[in-house]
Amino acid sequence: MISVSVIICAHNPRPDYLRRVLEALRNQSLPLSDWELLLVDNASKEPLRAAWDFSWHPNARHIFEEKLGLARARQRGISEAVADLLTFVDDDNVLDPDYLTLTTRIGRDWPKLGVWGSGNITPEFEIEPPSNLTDLLRYLALRQGDKVFWSNVPHCIPATPWGAGLCARAAVARAYCRMHERSVIHLSGRTDNSSLAGEDLEIGFTACAEGLGTATFPELKVTHLIPKQRISRDHLLKIYEGAVTSGHLLDYKWRAITPQNPYTIKGLLAIFANALFLRGTDRDMYFVQKKAAHKALKIIREASRPP
């Protein structure tokens, strides 16, 4: 019996990274016969089916999803999965050998949880990141914890797992897909042209809406492989902008909180004052916050217009 479906979503993956992701899965303590492996090729330039041999796994499938976006790729994986428990793995996530064994045990021991995931997402940087960008590194979805956090209400961020190694009951994942389809504001996940994120948080929020809880467990460990181009100042600021914009959109969708317009007369005076006194990364992040609030407000207004 297949107890868990592992869904890898990949768009133009780095071969050496994806190889390590698959090797970690091949070496899981949970027997191969107990889980299935789905590789969702999200419109890669070179089709992944031809490059990656899954003959070592008895329950593996290649799936192609032409509509770009991590949210859409995950939704396609959800629709194809056969198990009652799903585990999402990005193409740069290396799971510890006992990850699948532990997550299936958590699923049995914590029946009131709908979504759970890693409390320890450790970076493996290709090159050492600059010290002046430390405040931005946490937006690479890293996490270090030594205890379990759980909650049954949305927006408890310590208890809401990031996408790396996120585990969801299939019923919750399908409810998330229905919610996404009905929504007028879609958090599509990062693409080549968009930095919007937050689709993983929405899966957790959906669990709470379904009367279940979310949790992060320190024993569920993931290594996040981070290439050198992802720790440049410009790239980190782009990720930060996407995170702040998505945070505003999540607040609007789930708590009916509309972001304030940063470009009122009072707001512009505050921006001018901060432009004079802030320096370095603090200054960069401040201006990104204002840009993100304006962008989120524009998205909300456009979505609210009558068809």
C-alpha angles and dihedrals in degrees: 000000000000108000101178137025114213111207118196114190113199135178115181091331122200103253097222091050095047089047090058091046091054094043090055090051092047089055096050116133090228107091115254090237090063098061141037129225122217119185108196109201103207101203097300116183090235111041110245095213092075095047104045123062116205097180088118091067122066094204105040129127138179115224126187121211114184098189106088122231136084092245092055092046091051091047090053090051090050091053092050099043120105102192127088090232124056128195119194119211124181120216091259099047119107112195122211112250094256096045098107093041091051095045093052088050091051089051090057097040097044105045093165093062118096098178132020139158152154123338090185118055106164123192124232104195121203087215130011110271119239112266093229091064097056093112090059098047094079088067087071085082095257123159137184119187139156101192141044118267119195137168141167096209126077123252096037091131099187088058096042112087125224119236095264104098094349113170123203136173108247092239090057092046091052090048088053090053091052091048091049091050093052096045122099090208114060122195096207099182124242118316135169089275103031135056096193113131136161098103089118091054090052091059088057093045089052090055089057091046088054091055096259134106142243131224145174121217124202092212090063100084130187131180112215112209109215121190122214095254091062093063097055116118093244094049094047091049089051090052090047091051090051092049094050093044091049091047090058091048092050090050089052095046098043105027104022091239113150116205117244119250105254093200101069117119090263091046094050091051089053091049091051092050093049091047088061099047108030121085139189121346093353089060093046093050093047093056091044089055091056093046091049093050090051092048093049091048090052091051091049093049093048092048091049095055116108113257 
